[in-house]
Amino acid sequence: MISYNFFFLSFFLLFFFFFKKHSSTLEVMEKSVSLQVITTPRSLADPLSLQIRDLFSPGSSVSTQPDCLSGFYSPDELKPHFMRPMEDPDGPGANGRAFIPENMSPAEMREKQEGLVRNGFDQFVSDRISVHRSLGNDTRHPECVEQKFRHCPRLPDTSVIIVFHNEAWSTLLRTIYSILHTSPAILLREIILVDDASTQDHLKAPLDLHVQPLKIVRVLRQKERKGLVAARLLGAQEAKGNVLTFLDSHCECFHGWLEPLLAQLREQPMAVVSPEIAVIDSNTLKFTKPLPSAGARSRGNFDWGLSFGWENIPEPERLKRKDETYPVRTPAFAGGLFSIYKDFFNHIGTYDGQMEIWGGENIEMSFRVWMCGGQLEIVPCSVVGHIFRTRTPYSFPKGLEVIVHNQVRAAEVWMDDYKNVFYRRNKKAAFIAQSKSYGDISERLELKEKLQCKNFSWYLENVYPEVFVPELAPALFGSLMNMGSHTCLDIGERKPVRRAVILYKCHYMGGNQHFEYTVLQELRHNTAMQLCLHATIEPEPVRIELCNYKGGSTVPAPQQHEVFKKCLTVEGVKAIMKTCNPADKYQHWTFGP
């Protein structure tokens, strides 16, 4: 009952299923705060002349330094630049607690709402929490708290680079002071703030004046908004540290966050290492502290829409870790918070300089690092908190299409034929690729050749073998439109598992309406999750369930492929299974473009 047409396929879809707040007053500037400067012996404060022997050749290692001391770094050696001032233990947000304002006046309510709109988090709450707040006791796993760091080879020093655009005063300063209060002076070379053409007055002369006494903090400015990639490249170019550490402008660093990152780089110079990211609540600014009894649980991944996500660490990878100080290998990384040797950053191709504003650069770098001889790791003993905004408060000069533009550049350079899996799911990306409007990628391809990078099949087989790889050339795919209702099947919610599939106006842009008819006779939506249409008994609507077939020896569930003669039918606003009737146009479906 299936008829084929090259451009337009209409078929009578048979299923054989078995049933079953503003800072104009700048109250939080705290200019007169008393900071205790910790001095260090000259021999330790001097720039570290870390030598890396044949850093980027197989089997390379950090060379032994004949002048470094034996034993381990002492607590006195690892003191920060500035001691944290005394804090009212009952003050707003103290010890990382949530702050929930009470009995707010109408003016305060307006201020609160304006801050939410302006930032995507509660600036009103943030402005009332000290920029020097403590996060309380060190609650990391005991193996992390007790971890010691060898003197030899010496730990490298780092430049911390923070890009900001119209960031709230209190969150930016809290990020800066959090670094100064928790980072050993001998390891923190400088903090570089890169202003991506902010328009708010508090981020101009007031910021310059505030950081001037801090000595190791400086501000670089872009005259026009160029985005995260260009701003980070500017910071990296100006950095003097051996290691580049990138942080976002609304973070707080937990106890002992820096040493584990640098220690892991000392062991693996060709690694890109990320901290464990703790959530800072966007409404209350509660810092979610690590639990002493909890080990690392998550790693990063990507989906076939080229979005970043998180997943549980697979058992084989978990078993490779001898204790909690061991890193977690991750197929992809979030890209906001990480450390990398400056030399390796340059060697591996920094960033794709033609990526615009923001978006997709983390996935591109994930592929590139793994495929070109490096590795991505999460270091669980390093914990940095991050405010995840409820929305992106900034405009994009060219709209959100810049994200797709960046994703296409990544796909064209690194994904080989697998790029088509992405293009089937994102029609805008497919158009950009077909029209070749993604810019010149010749330099990136030359880099790929120069570094003798592996292909994408190697990445899938060796770095992320757990990922389900969709068929490269499915016979039937696209938006599935009903010929009677002229509506399309849509998975609806972001987490649609065990919910009814919905019928929605066809947009033919892929996304929630992308389905593929597989060789195993499944109707599969496999972008972020592996989801299948799952037959039900009439009059229950057809559901979306996780696909039973996951490769290997697994097989489709009976309700997810042809077993018993029933047909997918539109009845009112539902899709249900009914007895097949060739004359019923509500049982006829077509895969659109």
C-alpha positions as CSV (number, residue, x, y, z in Angstrom):
1,M,0.0,0.0,0.0
2,I,3.1,2.3,-0.2
3,S,3.6,4.2,-3.5
4,Y,6.9,6.1,-4.2
5,N,7.4,9.5,-5.9
6,F,10.8,11.1,-6.1
7,F,9.8,14.4,-4.6
8,F,6.5,13.7,-2.8
9,L,5.6,10.5,-1.2
10,S,2.0,9.8,-0.2
11,F,1.3,6.6,1.4
12,F,-1.3,4.7,3.3
13,L,0.6,4.1,6.5
14,L,0.1,0.6,7.7
15,F,1.2,-0.5,11.1
16,F,1.1,-4.1,12.3
17,F,1.2,-3.5,16.0
18,F,0.8,-5.7,19.0
19,F,-1.4,-4.1,21.7
20,K,-0.2,-3.5,24.6
21,K,17.7,44.0,40.8
22,H,19.4,48.9,38.8
23,S,22.9,49.4,40.2
24,S,22.9,53.3,39.7
25,T,23.6,53.6,43.4
26,L,26.2,50.8,43.1
27,E,25.6,49.8,46.7
28,V,27.4,46.6,46.2
29,M,30.7,48.2,45.0
30,E,32.2,47.9,48.4
31,K,35.2,50.2,47.4
32,S,36.3,50.6,51.0
33,V,36.6,46.9,51.8
34,S,39.7,45.9,53.6
35,L,41.6,43.2,51.8
36,Q,44.6,41.4,53.2
37,V,47.2,40.9,50.6
38,I,49.1,37.6,50.9
39,T,52.8,37.9,49.8
40,T,54.7,35.0,48.5
41,P,58.5,34.3,48.4
42,R,60.0,35.7,45.2
43,S,61.1,32.3,44.0
44,L,57.5,31.1,44.0
45,A,55.9,34.4,42.8
46,D,58.0,34.7,39.7
47,P,56.4,33.5,36.4
48,L,56.6,29.8,36.2
49,S,59.0,28.8,33.4
50,L,57.2,25.5,32.7
51,Q,59.0,23.6,30.0
52,I,57.1,21.2,27.9
53,R,59.2,18.8,26.0
54,D,57.8,17.9,22.6
55,L,54.4,18.8,23.9
56,F,52.4,17.7,20.9
57,S,54.1,14.5,19.9
58,P,52.9,11.1,21.0
59,G,54.3,10.1,24.3
60,S,55.2,13.6,25.2
61,S,55.3,14.7,28.9
62,V,56.1,17.7,31.1
63,S,59.8,17.7,31.7
64,T,61.4,17.4,35.1
65,Q,62.4,20.8,36.6
66,P,65.7,20.5,38.4
67,D,65.1,23.6,40.6
68,C,61.7,22.5,42.0
69,L,61.3,21.3,45.5
70,S,60.5,17.8,46.6
71,G,57.3,16.8,48.4
72,F,53.9,18.5,48.2
73,Y,52.6,22.0,48.1
74,S,51.8,23.2,51.6
75,P,48.6,25.2,52.6
76,D,50.8,28.3,53.2
77,E,52.1,28.0,49.6
78,L,48.6,27.8,48.2
79,K,47.2,30.9,50.0
80,P,45.1,33.2,47.7
81,H,45.9,36.8,46.7
82,F,43.2,38.2,49.0
83,M,41.7,36.8,52.2
84,R,37.9,36.9,52.2
85,P,36.6,39.7,54.5
86,M,34.5,38.7,57.6
87,E,31.0,38.0,56.7
88,D,27.8,38.2,58.6
89,P,26.8,34.5,58.9
90,D,23.2,35.5,58.8
91,G,23.5,38.0,55.9
92,P,21.6,37.5,52.6
93,G,22.9,34.5,50.8
94,A,25.7,33.9,53.3
95,N,27.4,30.5,53.1
96,G,25.8,30.0,49.7
97,R,22.3,29.9,51.1
98,A,19.3,31.0,49.2
99,F,18.1,34.6,49.7
100,I,14.3,35.1,49.4
101,P,13.3,38.8,50.0
102,E,10.2,39.4,52.0
103,N,7.7,42.3,52.5
104,M,8.9,44.0,49.3
105,S,7.6,47.5,48.5
106,P,6.1,48.3,45.1
107,A,9.4,50.1,44.1
108,E,11.3,47.0,45.0
109,M,8.9,44.8,43.1
110,R,9.5,46.9,40.0
111,E,13.3,46.8,40.5
112,K,13.1,43.0,40.8
113,Q,11.1,42.6,37.6
114,E,13.3,44.9,35.7
115,G,16.4,43.0,36.8
116,L,14.8,39.7,35.7
117,V,14.1,41.0,32.3
118,R,17.5,42.6,31.9
119,N,19.5,39.6,33.0
120,G,17.5,36.4,32.9
121,F,18.2,36.0,36.6
122,D,17.2,37.9,39.8
123,Q,19.6,40.8,39.9
124,F,17.6,42.3,42.9
125,V,18.6,39.2,45.0
126,S,22.2,39.3,43.7
127,D,22.7,43.0,44.5
128,R,21.8,42.3,48.1
129,I,24.3,39.4,48.5
130,S,27.9,40.3,49.3
131,V,30.3,40.1,46.4
132,H,32.7,38.4,48.8
133,R,30.2,35.8,50.1
134,S,31.6,32.6,51.5
135,L,30.2,29.3,50.4
136,G,30.7,27.7,53.8
137,N,32.6,24.5,54.5
138,D,34.4,22.4,51.9
139,T,31.8,19.7,51.2
140,R,33.6,17.9,48.4
141,H,34.2,14.2,48.5
142,P,36.8,13.4,51.2
143,E,39.3,12.2,48.5
144,C,39.1,15.6,46.9
145,V,39.5,17.5,50.2
146,E,42.5,15.4,51.2
147,Q,44.1,15.6,47.7
148,K,47.8,16.8,47.7
149,F,49.7,18.2,44.8
150,R,53.4,17.3,44.1
151,H,55.9,20.2,43.8
152,C,57.7,18.5,40.9
153,P,57.0,19.2,38.1
154,R,55.6,22.6,39.3
155,L,52.0,23.3,38.7
156,P,51.6,25.8,35.8
157,D,50.2,29.3,36.4
158,T,47.0,30.5,34.7
159,S,45.3,33.5,33.2
160,V,41.6,33.5,33.9
161,I,39.7,35.0,31.0
162,I,36.1,36.3,31.5
163,V,34.0,37.6,28.7
164,F,31.1,39.8,29.5
165,H,28.4,41.8,27.8
166,N,26.1,44.0,29.9
167,E,26.6,41.8,32.9
168,A,25.1,42.8,36.2
169,W,27.6,44.6,38.5
170,S,27.1,42.3,41.5
171,T,27.5,39.0,39.6
172,L,30.5,40.2,37.7
173,L,32.3,41.4,40.9
174,R,31.3,38.2,42.7
175,T,32.9,36.2,40.0
176,I,36.1,38.2,40.2
177,Y,36.4,38.1,44.0
178,S,35.4,34.5,44.1
179,I,38.5,33.7,41.9
180,L,40.8,36.0,44.0
181,H,39.6,34.5,47.3
182,T,40.0,30.8,46.3
183,S,42.9,30.7,43.8
184,P,46.5,30.2,45.1
185,A,48.5,33.4,44.5
186,I,51.4,31.4,43.0
187,L,49.1,29.9,40.4
188,L,46.8,32.8,39.5
189,R,48.8,35.0,37.0
190,E,46.0,37.4,36.2
191,I,42.3,37.9,35.5
192,I,41.5,39.3,32.1
193,L,38.0,40.8,31.7
194,V,37.0,41.2,28.1
195,D,34.1,43.6,27.5
196,D,32.2,42.6,24.4
197,A,31.0,46.2,23.7
198,S,28.8,46.6,26.7
199,T,26.4,49.6,26.7
200,Q,25.7,49.9,30.4
201,D,27.5,52.7,32.2
202,H,28.6,50.7,35.3
203,L,30.7,48.5,33.1
204,K,32.8,51.4,31.8
205,A,34.8,53.9,34.0
206,P,33.3,52.5,37.3
207,L,34.6,49.0,36.5
208,D,38.0,50.3,35.5
209,L,38.3,52.3,38.7
210,H,37.1,49.3,40.9
211,V,39.6,46.7,39.5
212,Q,42.6,49.1,39.4
213,P,43.7,48.4,43.0
214,L,43.4,44.7,42.4
215,K,46.6,44.8,40.3
216,I,46.3,41.4,38.6
217,V,42.9,42.3,37.2
218,R,42.7,44.2,33.9
219,V,40.0,45.0,31.4
220,L,40.2,44.7,27.6
221,R,37.4,46.1,25.4
222,Q,36.0,45.4,22.0
223,K,34.7,48.6,20.3
224,E,31.9,46.6,18.6
225,R,30.1,43.5,19.6
226,K,31.8,40.5,18.0
227,G,30.6,37.8,20.3
228,L,32.1,35.2,22.6
229,V,34.6,33.6,20.2
230,A,36.3,36.8,19.1
231,A,36.3,38.1,22.7
232,R,37.9,34.9,24.0
233,L,40.5,35.0,21.3
234,L,41.4,38.6,22.3
235,G,41.8,37.5,25.9
236,A,43.9,34.5,24.9
237,Q,46.1,36.6,22.7
238,E,46.9,39.0,25.6
239,A,47.2,36.3,28.3
240,K,50.6,35.8,30.0
241,G,49.9,32.6,31.9
242,N,50.9,29.1,30.8
243,V,47.3,28.0,31.0
244,L,44.2,29.7,29.8
245,T,41.2,29.3,32.1
246,F,37.9,30.5,30.6
247,L,35.0,31.3,33.0
248,D,31.6,32.9,32.4
249,S,30.8,36.3,34.1
250,H,28.2,34.9,36.6
251,C,30.2,32.2,38.4
252,E,31.4,31.4,41.9
253,C,34.4,29.2,42.6
254,F,34.3,26.6,45.3
255,H,37.1,25.6,47.7
256,G,40.2,24.2,45.9
257,W,38.8,24.6,42.4
258,L,41.9,25.6,40.6
259,E,44.6,23.1,41.7
260,P,42.9,20.0,40.4
261,L,42.5,21.5,37.0
262,L,46.2,22.5,36.7
263,A,47.3,19.2,38.2
264,Q,45.4,17.3,35.6
265,L,46.9,19.4,32.8
266,R,50.4,18.7,34.2
267,E,49.6,15.1,33.8
268,Q,47.9,15.4,30.4
269,P,49.2,18.5,28.6
270,M,47.0,17.8,25.6
271,A,43.8,17.7,27.6
272,V,41.0,20.3,27.9
273,V,39.8,20.1,31.4
274,S,36.5,21.3,32.9
275,P,35.3,21.6,36.4
276,E,32.2,20.0,37.8
277,I,29.5,22.7,37.3
278,A,27.3,23.4,40.3
279,V,24.0,25.2,39.8
280,I,23.5,28.7,41.3
281,D,19.8,29.2,41.4
282,S,18.7,32.0,39.1
283,N,16.0,33.2,41.5
284,T,17.5,32.8,44.9
285,L,21.3,32.5,44.1
286,K,21.5,29.3,46.2
287,F,24.8,27.6,45.5
288,T,24.2,23.8,45.2
289,K,27.2,22.5,47.1
290,P,28.7,19.1,46.3
291,L,27.9,16.3,48.7
292,P,30.7,14.4,50.4
293,S,29.1,11.1,49.8
294,A,28.4,11.7,46.1
295,G,30.7,10.8,43.3
296,A,30.8,12.1,39.7
297,R,27.7,11.1,37.9
298,S,27.5,13.0,34.6
299,R,29.4,13.7,31.5
300,G,28.7,15.8,28.4
301,N,27.3,14.6,25.1
302,F,25.9,15.9,21.8
303,D,22.7,15.1,19.9
304,W,22.1,14.9,16.2
305,G,20.7,18.4,16.3
306,L,24.2,19.4,17.4
307,S,23.0,20.6,20.8
308,F,25.0,19.9,24.0
309,G,23.5,17.8,26.8
310,W,24.3,15.7,29.8
311,E,24.2,12.0,30.4
312,N,25.1,9.4,33.1
313,I,28.6,8.1,33.0
314,P,28.5,4.7,31.3
315,E,29.6,1.8,33.5
316,P,32.8,1.0,31.5
317,E,34.0,4.5,31.9
318,R,33.0,4.6,35.6
319,L,35.1,1.5,36.3
320,K,38.2,3.1,34.8
321,R,38.3,5.7,37.6
322,K,40.3,4.5,40.6
323,D,39.0,7.1,43.0
324,E,37.2,10.4,43.0
325,T,40.3,12.5,42.1
326,Y,40.4,10.8,38.7
327,P,38.9,12.7,35.7
328,V,35.9,11.7,33.7
329,R,36.4,11.4,29.9
330,T,33.6,13.3,28.1
331,P,32.7,13.1,24.4
332,A,31.6,16.8,24.5
333,F,31.9,19.7,26.9
334,A,29.7,22.7,27.8
335,G,32.4,25.1,26.7
336,G,31.8,27.9,29.2
337,L,34.2,26.8,31.9
338,F,37.5,25.1,31.1
339,S,41.3,25.2,31.2
340,I,43.8,24.5,28.5
341,Y,47.5,25.0,28.0
342,K,48.0,28.2,25.9
343,D,50.4,26.5,23.6
344,F,48.1,23.6,23.0
345,F,45.1,26.0,22.5
346,N,47.1,27.6,19.7
347,H,48.4,24.3,18.3
348,I,44.9,22.8,18.1
349,G,43.4,25.8,16.2
350,T,42.1,28.0,19.0
351,Y,38.5,28.8,17.9
352,D,37.0,29.0,14.5
353,G,37.3,32.7,14.0
354,Q,34.4,32.9,11.5
355,M,31.9,31.6,14.0
356,E,29.6,34.5,14.9
357,I,28.5,35.8,18.3
358,W,27.8,32.6,20.3
359,G,26.6,29.1,19.8
360,G,28.0,25.8,18.5
361,E,31.7,26.6,19.3
362,N,31.7,24.1,22.1
363,I,30.5,21.2,19.9
364,E,33.1,22.2,17.2
365,M,35.9,22.3,19.8
366,S,34.7,19.0,21.2
367,F,35.0,17.2,17.9
368,R,38.3,18.9,17.0
369,V,40.1,18.2,20.2
370,W,39.3,14.5,20.2
371,M,39.8,14.0,16.5
372,C,43.1,15.8,16.5
373,G,45.0,14.1,19.3
374,G,43.6,15.7,22.5
375,Q,41.1,14.7,25.0
376,L,38.2,16.3,27.0
377,E,37.9,15.6,30.7
378,I,35.8,16.7,33.6
379,V,37.7,17.0,36.9
380,P,35.2,16.2,39.7
381,C,37.4,17.7,42.5
382,S,37.1,21.1,40.8
383,V,33.8,22.7,41.4
384,V,32.6,26.0,40.0
385,G,29.1,27.3,40.3
386,H,27.2,28.9,37.4
387,I,24.0,30.8,37.1
388,F,21.9,29.3,34.3
389,R,19.8,32.1,33.0
390,T,16.1,31.5,32.5
391,R,16.4,33.2,29.1
392,T,19.0,34.8,26.9
393,P,18.6,38.5,27.6
394,Y,20.8,39.7,24.8
395,S,19.9,40.3,21.2
396,F,21.8,38.7,18.4
397,P,22.9,41.2,15.6
398,K,21.9,38.7,12.9
399,G,19.2,36.9,14.9
400,L,19.4,33.3,16.2
401,E,20.4,32.1,12.7
402,V,24.0,32.7,13.8
403,I,23.8,29.6,15.9
404,V,22.8,27.5,12.9
405,H,25.5,29.2,10.8
406,N,28.1,28.1,13.4
407,Q,26.7,24.6,13.6
408,V,26.9,24.2,9.8
409,R,30.6,25.3,9.9
410,A,31.3,22.6,12.5
411,A,29.4,19.9,10.5
412,E,31.1,20.8,7.2
413,V,34.6,20.6,8.7
414,W,34.3,17.6,11.1
415,M,31.3,15.4,10.5
416,D,32.0,13.9,7.0
417,D,28.9,12.2,5.6
418,Y,27.3,12.2,9.1
419,K,26.6,15.9,8.6
420,N,23.5,14.8,6.6
421,V,22.0,13.3,9.7
422,F,22.1,16.8,11.2
423,Y,20.8,18.5,8.0
424,R,17.7,16.2,7.9
425,R,16.8,17.4,11.3
426,N,17.4,21.2,10.7
427,K,16.1,22.5,7.4
428,K,17.6,25.9,7.9
429,A,21.0,24.3,8.4
430,A,20.4,22.2,5.2
431,F,19.6,25.4,3.3
432,I,22.8,27.2,4.6
433,A,24.8,24.1,3.6
434,Q,23.3,23.8,0.2
435,S,23.7,27.5,-0.6
436,K,27.2,27.4,0.8
437,S,26.5,30.6,2.8
438,Y,28.4,29.4,5.9
439,G,31.6,31.2,4.8
440,D,35.1,30.0,3.9
441,I,36.2,26.9,5.7
442,S,39.4,26.3,3.8
443,E,41.6,27.3,6.7
444,R,39.8,24.9,9.0
445,L,40.2,22.1,6.5
446,E,43.9,22.9,6.1
447,L,44.2,22.7,9.9
448,K,42.5,19.3,9.9
449,E,44.9,18.1,7.3
450,K,48.0,19.6,9.0
451,L,47.1,18.0,12.3
452,Q,46.3,14.7,10.6
453,C,43.0,14.5,12.5
454,K,40.9,11.3,12.6
455,N,37.6,11.1,10.8
456,F,34.2,11.2,12.4
457,S,33.6,7.5,12.2
458,W,36.7,7.1,14.4
459,Y,35.2,9.6,16.9
460,L,31.9,7.7,17.0
461,E,33.6,4.3,17.5
462,N,36.4,5.3,19.9
463,V,35.1,8.4,21.8
464,Y,31.4,8.0,21.9
465,P,30.5,4.4,21.1
466,E,27.4,4.6,23.2
467,V,25.7,7.0,20.9
468,F,22.9,5.7,18.7
469,V,23.8,6.5,15.1
470,P,20.7,7.0,12.8
471,E,20.6,5.5,9.4
472,L,22.7,7.7,7.0
473,A,20.2,7.3,4.2
474,P,16.7,6.3,5.4
475,A,14.2,5.6,2.7
476,L,11.5,7.8,4.2
477,F,12.0,10.9,6.4
478,G,10.8,14.4,7.0
479,S,7.5,15.8,8.4
480,L,4.7,13.3,8.4
481,M,1.5,15.0,7.2
482,N,-2.0,13.6,7.3
483,M,-3.8,13.9,4.0
484,G,-7.1,14.4,5.7
485,S,-6.4,16.9,8.4
486,H,-3.3,18.5,6.7
487,T,-1.6,18.5,10.1
488,C,1.7,16.9,11.0
489,L,2.8,14.6,13.8
490,D,4.7,16.5,16.5
491,I,6.4,15.3,19.6
492,G,5.3,18.4,21.4
493,E,7.0,18.9,24.8
494,R,10.8,18.8,25.3
495,K,10.3,15.7,27.5
496,P,7.6,13.9,25.7
497,V,8.2,10.3,26.8
498,R,5.0,8.4,27.6
499,R,2.9,11.3,26.3
500,A,0.6,11.3,23.4
501,V,2.0,12.4,20.0
502,I,0.2,15.6,19.0
503,L,-1.0,17.0,15.7
504,Y,0.2,20.5,14.8
505,K,0.4,22.8,11.8
506,C,3.2,21.6,9.5
507,H,6.3,23.9,9.4
508,Y,8.6,21.6,7.5
509,M,11.6,22.8,9.5
510,G,12.5,19.4,11.1
511,G,12.8,19.8,14.8
512,N,9.9,18.3,16.7
513,Q,8.2,17.2,13.5
514,H,11.1,15.2,12.1
515,F,10.5,11.4,11.8
516,E,12.2,8.6,10.0
517,Y,10.8,5.3,8.8
518,T,13.6,2.8,9.5
519,V,14.5,-0.5,8.0
520,L,13.2,-2.0,11.1
521,Q,9.8,-0.5,10.3
522,E,9.9,2.0,13.2
523,L,8.6,5.6,13.1
524,R,11.5,7.1,14.9
525,H,12.2,10.7,16.1
526,N,15.9,10.6,16.9
527,T,17.3,14.1,17.5
528,A,17.9,14.6,21.2
529,M,16.4,11.3,22.4
530,Q,15.7,8.1,20.6
531,L,11.9,8.2,20.5
532,C,9.5,6.0,18.7
533,L,5.8,6.0,17.9
534,H,4.2,3.5,20.2
535,A,0.9,1.8,19.3
536,T,-1.9,1.8,21.8
537,I,-5.4,0.2,22.0
538,E,-8.2,2.3,20.5
539,P,-9.4,4.9,21.7
540,E,-6.1,5.7,23.5
541,P,-3.9,8.1,21.5
542,V,-0.6,6.8,20.1
543,R,2.2,7.6,22.5
544,I,5.9,8.7,22.2
545,E,8.1,6.2,24.0
546,L,11.9,5.5,24.2
547,C,12.8,3.2,21.3
548,N,13.4,-0.3,22.5
549,Y,16.0,-0.9,19.7
550,K,19.3,0.7,20.7
551,G,21.6,-1.2,18.4
552,G,23.6,-4.4,19.2
553,S,21.4,-7.3,20.1
554,T,18.3,-5.2,21.1
555,V,15.2,-5.5,19.0
556,P,12.2,-3.1,18.5
557,A,9.3,-3.4,20.9
558,P,6.2,-5.1,19.3
559,Q,4.3,-1.8,19.6
560,Q,7.0,0.0,17.7
561,H,7.0,-1.9,14.5
562,E,4.8,-4.0,12.2
563,V,3.2,-6.9,14.0
564,F,-0.6,-6.7,13.7
565,K,-2.8,-5.0,11.1
566,K,-3.9,-1.6,12.3
567,C,-3.5,1.8,10.7
568,L,-2.5,5.2,12.1
569,T,-5.5,7.4,11.9
570,V,-6.4,11.0,12.7
571,E,-9.6,11.2,14.7
572,G,-10.4,14.8,15.9
573,V,-7.3,16.1,17.5
574,K,-5.8,12.7,18.3
575,A,-3.7,10.1,16.4
576,I,-5.0,6.6,17.2
577,M,-4.8,3.1,15.8
578,K,-7.9,1.8,13.9
579,T,-8.8,-0.9,11.5
580,C,-7.4,-0.1,8.1
581,N,-9.7,1.4,5.5
582,P,-8.1,2.4,2.2
583,A,-10.9,4.9,1.5
584,D,-10.3,6.8,4.7
585,K,-8.1,9.9,3.8
586,Y,-7.4,10.3,7.6
587,Q,-5.4,7.1,7.3
588,H,-3.2,8.5,4.4
589,W,0.1,10.1,5.3
590,T,2.9,11.8,3.3
591,F,6.5,12.5,4.2
592,G,7.1,16.2,3.4
593,P,10.3,18.0,2.6
